[in-house]
Amino acid sequence: MDEEALALELMATYRAEARERLEAVTRVLLELEREPAAPSTRERIEQTYREIHSLKGAARSVSQSAMEAAAHAFEDVLVGARDRDSAEGLPLQSWYTHLDRLAALLEAGPERKAGPVEIAAPRIASDTTAVPTDETIRVTTRRLDRLMADVGTLLVSEQAQMQTVRELSELTGRTWRVSALGVSPEVLALREQIEPVVQALRQQRIEVRRHLQTFDDDMRALRMTPVRNLFYSFERMVRDLAQASGKLVRLQVSGEETELDRGVLDGLRDPLVHLIRNAIDHGIESPSERAVDTKPEAGTLRLSASRRGSRVVITLEDDGRGIDLLAVRRQAARRQPGRAATDAELLELLFQSGFSTREEVSEVSGRGLGLAIVRQGVKRLHGTAAIARSEPGRGTTFQLTVPLTLATTRCLLLAASGNTYAVPLEAIHRTLVVTQEMVVRLQGQPAIRFENRAANFFHLAALLRGSSVAANGRLPILILDAPQGRVALAGDELRGEQELVVKQLPDGVPPVRCIAGAAMLASGEVILVLDPGELIERALATVAAVPGISWNAAAAPAPARMRILVADDSLTTRTLERNILQAAGYEVAVAPDGAEAWRLLQSQPFALLVSDIEMPNVDGFALTERIRAESTLRSLPIVLVTARATPEDRVRGLQAGADAYIAKREFRQSELLDTVDRLLGRTRMEAA
């Protein structure tokens, strides 16, 4: 490892250690403030001194002179208090100021030096407890992510091998059946040799699967972290917010040993910050108000975690005034006059951006963004956020439900109009099979009744592409539940369930509505993984605009589908564009580079080309120029979809002969379809 890489790794280790020490000091100061005369006061002060002293030494070892000086100043303040048995009279607020200074320096990032980074020899203080190097090692989450991705790839390969062994077993079985009809001794001898080989392969596959599963479990365990550190990091924030608002608030924590994937845990920080701020500002009353209601002077926030199967539920409960539904109803009436709403619908409105019952904006809340940010942040973790309970005068309970890990997702595969999609299992309440007779109309919209509740009924293809779908006989449906409502989603065929390694869309490709990512099946096929929350939101928001299902319609001669060629060296991008175009009614072929696209164009007829620019062998510019120089292809419409979005690139693309140019960072499904339909002279319904 070179000197620069060593310095970077050492700096990352220092920053992680510094955060841990600052969090430990914060907890000790809060304990001193709560129990100033506790018997352990002297030990707590001594612990604070040791943590700051160790932090000073760590800062010196990586040449962070400002951090070292700030720690030394705090250390000087602490020296005179080391023999105190009581925290009464200690300038704790001044200590908090020193602590904030250290935290600000840490968050500002490492000090930059003009020359090579000098790594000072760390001074081991005699009164610091060293962590044995043979028991603990720091590993960045990025490295763990790479290892998890490798494990996922191995699992996919193992599934493909399993399918190969099955096929080989079937072939062996066929030889047994054929041998019964009478074959030569040579064939019988060959069969007897093949059978042990197949059996050995089957046994080896079982062993490989077992070891891979153990490896996968161990890797998952490495990423699991107790929620303890996250929960305790809120104690200081609660104390400061309460003081700023003139309130007394206690934070009670339970279930802190519950473990979550580190990535999920990091993603929960912002949603919980907003919920806590909201609870203190909106929920907890002032001491005088609580006295009138015969409540304890100090309000209580209870933050807990519990595991439920493959999910973890984070609960934040306050004992404050509860949500004022009358105020919510008045605000809702201003936004949507004349619309009646149930209590549950009113609570859902609180998660809308810009919705607030506060008349004035404070530093803490009032802009109507907090709960919207909470739900958006939890959605990114493939979770849900809901108000579980709210009672006037007794408080409110929020629940955040998130998966244990984002590394892999158990999904149900659903085929719809020629494409296969993956739907995460945790979002599926039930699977059913329906016939036309089971579909009713409620308020003019198709629905089914299930468990004494109505669920709006859609076909997945109709929801994604906006065109009607023909169906015969029975359709499998998924009952999807979310705080916003319930939806019955139909497809053409259920294709089983699989554990999938879900990967984000490539850099440069903006998020596509209802798509959470992509995954590869054991067969090598790349499929899109759906976002259940966005599916439900889209269905409920556009219920009147989603076409229905034509049951048992007379089969009319289908018009010939126009063929489109998609050329892109990214497998995920090719799959995304192919699925979008296929869902719109086009027949699609794909090519991994410009050379293969050119070969296909010379051997098969196509109505249009969608191409990337940066591809191996022949890039998009060169491919466009070749097409325009070929008399038989000169009139072929060409759409360039690329991450290169400078004006110069656009001009070059159009000069080469492209008919349209779409930047990936501005890419929208509707823009691609509108461009293709326009160039082919078709309306969206004709294309479908």
BELURFEN-V364833 format. One record per backbone hydrogen bond with DSSP energy under -1.0 kcal/mol. CO is the residue of the C=O (numbers start at 1). NH is the residue of the N-H. E is the energy in kcal/mol with one decimal. If there is no record, write none. Layout:
BEGIN
((CO;NH;E) (CO;NH;E))
END
This chain:
BEGIN
((2;6;-2.3) (3;7;-2.4) (4;8;-2.3) (5;9;-2.3) (6;10;-2.5) (7;11;-2.4) (8;12;-2.1) (9;13;-2.0) (10;14;-2.5) (11;15;-2.5) (12;16;-1.9) (13;17;-2.4) (14;18;-2.9) (15;19;-2.2) (16;20;-1.9) (17;21;-2.3) (18;22;-2.5) (19;23;-2.4) (20;24;-2.0) (21;25;-2.2) (22;26;-2.2) (23;27;-2.1) (24;28;-1.9) (25;29;-2.6) (26;30;-2.1) (27;31;-1.9) (28;32;-2.4) (29;33;-2.1) (30;34;-2.2) (31;35;-2.8) (35;38;-1.5) (36;87;-3.5) (38;41;-1.9) (40;44;-2.3) (41;45;-2.5) (42;46;-2.3) (43;47;-2.5) (44;48;-2.2) (45;49;-2.3) (46;50;-2.5) (47;51;-2.4) (48;52;-2.2) (49;53;-2.7) (50;54;-2.6) (51;55;-2.2) (52;56;-2.2) (53;57;-1.9) (54;58;-2.3) (55;59;-2.5) (56;60;-2.1) (57;61;-1.7) (59;64;-2.9) (60;63;-1.6) (63;65;-1.1) (64;68;-2.4) (65;69;-2.6) (66;70;-2.3) (67;71;-2.4) (68;72;-2.2) (69;73;-2.2) (70;74;-1.9) (71;75;-2.5) (72;76;-2.1) (73;77;-1.4) (74;78;-1.9) (75;79;-1.8) (78;81;-1.8) (79;82;-1.2) (81;84;-1.7) (87;90;-1.9) (90;92;-2.3) (91;95;-1.7) (92;96;-2.5) (93;97;-1.8) (94;98;-2.1) (95;99;-2.4) (96;100;-2.7) (97;101;-2.0) (98;102;-2.1) (99;103;-2.3) (100;104;-2.5) (101;105;-2.1) (102;106;-2.1) (103;107;-2.5) (104;108;-1.6) (106;109;-1.2) (125;128;-1.4) (132;135;-1.6) (132;136;-1.3) (140;144;-1.6) (141;145;-2.7) (142;146;-2.1) (143;147;-2.3) (144;148;-2.7) (145;149;-2.4) (146;150;-2.2) (147;151;-2.5) (148;152;-2.5) (149;153;-2.2) (150;154;-2.3) (151;155;-2.4) (152;156;-2.0) (153;157;-2.3) (154;158;-2.5) (155;159;-2.0) (156;160;-1.9) (157;161;-2.3) (158;162;-2.3) (159;163;-1.8) (160;164;-1.9) (161;165;-2.6) (162;166;-2.1) (163;167;-2.2) (164;168;-2.4) (165;169;-2.4) (166;170;-2.3) (167;171;-2.1) (168;172;-2.2) (169;173;-2.4) (170;174;-2.0) (171;175;-1.8) (172;176;-1.6) (173;177;-1.9) (174;178;-2.6) (175;179;-2.4) (176;180;-1.0) (178;181;-1.8) (179;182;-1.4) (184;188;-1.8) (185;189;-2.4) (186;190;-2.2) (187;191;-2.5) (188;192;-2.1) (189;193;-1.3) (190;194;-2.2) (191;195;-2.1) (194;198;-2.4) (195;199;-2.3) (196;200;-2.4) (197;201;-2.4) (198;202;-2.4) (199;203;-2.1) (200;204;-2.7) (201;205;-2.5) (202;206;-1.8) (203;207;-2.0) (204;208;-2.9) (205;209;-2.7) (206;210;-2.2) (207;211;-2.5) (208;212;-2.8) (209;213;-2.5) (210;214;-2.1) (211;215;-2.6) (212;216;-2.8) (213;217;-2.6) (214;218;-2.6) (215;219;-2.4) (216;220;-2.3) (217;221;-2.2) (218;222;-1.8) (219;223;-1.1) (223;262;-2.0) (225;260;-2.2) (227;231;-2.7) (228;232;-2.9) (229;233;-1.4) (231;234;-1.5) (232;235;-1.4) (234;238;-2.6) (235;239;-2.2) (236;240;-2.6) (237;241;-2.7) (238;242;-2.4) (239;243;-2.1) (240;244;-2.4) (241;245;-1.7) (242;247;-3.0) (243;246;-1.1) (248;299;-3.3) (250;301;-3.0) (252;303;-3.0) (255;258;-1.9) (256;228;-1.3) (258;227;-2.2) (260;225;-3.1) (261;265;-2.7) (262;266;-2.6) (263;267;-1.7) (264;268;-1.1) (268;272;-2.3) (269;273;-2.4) (270;274;-2.2) (271;275;-2.1) (272;276;-2.6) (273;277;-2.4) (274;278;-2.4) (275;279;-2.5) (276;280;-2.4) (277;281;-2.4) (278;282;-3.0) (279;284;-2.6) (283;321;-2.6) (286;290;-2.5) (287;291;-2.0) (288;292;-1.7) (289;293;-1.5) (290;295;-3.4) (291;294;-1.4) (299;250;-2.7) (300;319;-1.2) (301;252;-3.4) (302;317;-2.5) (303;254;-2.0) (304;315;-2.4) (306;313;-3.0) (308;311;-1.6) (310;404;-2.1) (311;308;-3.1) (312;402;-2.4) (313;306;-1.6) (314;400;-3.0) (315;304;-2.4) (316;398;-2.8) (317;302;-3.2) (321;393;-2.8) (323;325;-1.3) (324;328;-2.1) (325;329;-2.7) (326;330;-2.3) (327;331;-2.3) (328;332;-2.5) (329;333;-2.3) (330;334;-1.6) (331;335;-1.6) (332;336;-3.1) (336;339;-1.7) (342;346;-2.2) (343;347;-2.2) (344;348;-1.6) (345;349;-1.5) (348;351;-1.7) (349;352;-2.0) (352;355;-1.7) (365;362;-2.9) (368;354;-2.5) (369;373;-2.6) (370;374;-2.0) (371;375;-2.4) (372;376;-2.2) (373;377;-2.7) (374;378;-2.3) (375;379;-2.4) (376;380;-1.6) (378;383;-2.3) (379;382;-2.2) (384;401;-2.6) (386;399;-2.7) (389;397;-3.1) (391;394;-2.2) (391;395;-1.5) (395;391;-2.6) (396;318;-2.3) (397;388;-1.7) (397;389;-1.5) (398;316;-2.3) (399;386;-2.1) (400;314;-3.4) (401;384;-2.2) (402;312;-2.9) (404;261;-2.4) (409;500;-2.9) (410;425;-3.1) (411;498;-2.2) (412;423;-2.5) (413;495;-2.8) (414;421;-2.6) (415;492;-3.5) (415;493;-1.3) (416;419;-1.6) (419;416;-3.0) (421;414;-3.0) (422;530;-3.0) (423;412;-2.7) (424;427;-1.3) (425;428;-1.9) (427;481;-1.3) (430;479;-3.1) (432;477;-3.1) (434;475;-2.6) (435;438;-1.3) (436;439;-1.3) (440;447;-2.6) (442;445;-1.8) (445;442;-2.8) (446;457;-2.3) (447;440;-3.0) (448;455;-2.4) (450;453;-1.3) (453;450;-3.3) (455;448;-2.0) (456;488;-3.3) (458;490;-3.4) (459;463;-2.3) (460;464;-2.3) (461;465;-2.5) (462;466;-1.8) (469;550;-3.0) (471;552;-2.7) (475;434;-2.8) (476;491;-2.1) (477;432;-2.2) (478;489;-3.0) (479;429;-3.5) (480;487;-2.3) (482;485;-1.4) (485;482;-1.7) (487;480;-3.0) (488;458;-2.5) (489;478;-2.8) (490;460;-3.0) (493;415;-3.2) (496;413;-3.2) (498;411;-3.0) (500;409;-2.7) (503;518;-2.6) (506;509;-2.0) (512;515;-2.1) (514;531;-2.4) (517;529;-2.8) (518;503;-3.1) (519;527;-2.8) (521;524;-1.9) (525;521;-3.1) (527;519;-2.3) (528;422;-2.2) (529;516;-2.9) (529;517;-1.3) (531;535;-2.2) (532;536;-2.5) (533;537;-2.4) (534;538;-2.8) (535;539;-2.5) (536;540;-2.8) (537;541;-2.3) (538;542;-1.8) (542;545;-1.3) (542;546;-1.2) (548;469;-1.4) (550;471;-2.7) (562;587;-2.5) (563;607;-3.5) (564;589;-2.5) (565;610;-3.0) (566;591;-2.3) (567;612;-2.4) (570;574;-2.5) (571;575;-2.3) (572;576;-2.6) (573;577;-2.6) (574;578;-2.6) (575;579;-2.7) (576;580;-2.2) (577;581;-2.3) (578;582;-3.0) (579;583;-2.5) (581;586;-2.2) (582;585;-1.8) (587;564;-2.9) (589;566;-2.7) (591;568;-2.1) (593;597;-1.9) (594;598;-2.4) (595;599;-2.0) (596;600;-2.4) (597;601;-2.4) (598;602;-1.5) (600;604;-2.3) (608;565;-2.4) (609;639;-3.0) (610;567;-2.9) (611;641;-2.4) (613;615;-1.3) (613;620;-2.8) (616;618;-2.4) (618;594;-1.1) (619;623;-2.4) (620;624;-2.2) (621;625;-2.2) (622;626;-2.3) (623;627;-2.2) (624;628;-2.3) (625;629;-1.3) (630;633;-1.1) (630;634;-1.2) (633;636;-2.3) (637;609;-2.3) (638;659;-2.3) (638;660;-1.4) (639;611;-2.8) (640;662;-3.4) (642;664;-2.7) (646;650;-2.1) (647;651;-2.5) (648;652;-2.5) (649;653;-2.6) (650;654;-2.5) (651;655;-2.6) (652;656;-2.1) (653;658;-2.2) (660;640;-2.5) (662;642;-2.0) (663;666;-1.3) (664;510;-1.4) (664;667;-1.3) (668;672;-2.1) (669;673;-2.3) (670;674;-2.8) (671;675;-2.3) (672;676;-2.5) (673;677;-3.0) (674;678;-2.3) (675;679;-2.4) (676;680;-1.9) (677;682;-2.6) (683;687;-2.2) (684;688;-1.5))
END
